[in-house]
Amino acid sequence: MVINILSATHILTMLAEFGVIFCLYRAFRDRSAWAKRAVIIILMALNILQHFLKHFIYPHILTHTFGLDNTLYNVCAYLILLSPLMHFGKSSGARQFIACVGSIAGSIAVIVPFWFFGKDISVPALLSEYIRFWVCHMLLCASSVLPVLWGGVKFNYLDAWKLPFLFLGMLCVLLLNNTVVLIATGEATAETLYEQLAALNPIGIMGPPDNNSPFLVLINAVTALTPDIFLGGNGKLYTPILWYAFPLSIAITVAGILVEMGLDHTNFFADMRLLFLRKGTPPRRRRLTRRDFGVDLDRNIRI
């Protein structure tokens, strides 16, 4: 079973992710907020457990011990481990962030599994890794998108400005986590730390991927807007995170506004009519409360 774009195995795994999410949505869409909340908690808990216990669950990594890959070492690991705090916390911006980024990360990883393309997953170690890869991203996508489909997450276009700060904050946490873990476990010293981090390089923290990256056009657009102070000379020693912080913040802000406008279009167009057509001032949007996020009025439980 070789994984290629739109090969049978590739299509089946995409359909399987969609099928699981669709079945959960249909099975619980008319249930109480208690039941929906329980489903989300179970999905998140299963993902956290498999992340911490992967060395005991999957045979191909039984020889390893608890280490970097059990921590917040990349974007999906960050979303898996912190999604309960962000989803059930008080910040509506964080809730919208986890819903958007978790859904996108969990689906894109399965739709475009670059690491597996061209490889034969009938090899036991690769098959086990592919199953682990699919399970964790399916659970991440399901726990992020189901609250939206069930109405447990409300979007407010006025929160769009928070998204780039939450995204860059996430990248800073990844860099700090990887630095601390590599040094604490003895896998890196002060002399080798940069090389170790550059080898990991989740979501381009240390610099863009190789020149043969399929995202080369996007990378060139980002570096064209990057201030020279954050770019090195011919060796291209990029300043971690900051090399794309400025252009990426602009892109995420614009994309966030467009997404939030679409998801919160009723309030957006009502405010625009007041602002431009009636020459009035839009009413100040009240702060979203628990009652706005799928509250069961009888039991006061939020999804």
Secondary structure as UniProt FT lines:
FT   TURN            5..6
FT   HELIX           8..28
FT   TURN            29..30
FT   HELIX           33..52
FT   HELIX           54..57
FT   HELIX           59..61
FT   TURN            62..63
FT   HELIX           68..70
FT   HELIX           75..87
FT   HELIX           92..111
FT   HELIX           114..116
FT   TURN            117..118
FT   TURN            121..122
FT   HELIX           124..149
FT   TURN            150..151
FT   HELIX           157..159
FT   TURN            160..161
FT   HELIX           162..184
FT   TURN            185..186
FT   TURN            190..192
FT   HELIX           193..200
FT   HELIX           202..204
FT   TURN            211..212
FT   TURN            214..215
FT   HELIX           216..225
FT   HELIX           228..230
FT   TURN            234..235
FT   TURN            240..241
FT   HELIX           242..263
FT   HELIX           265..272
FT   HELIX           273..277
FT   HELIX           290..292
FT   TURN            297..300
//
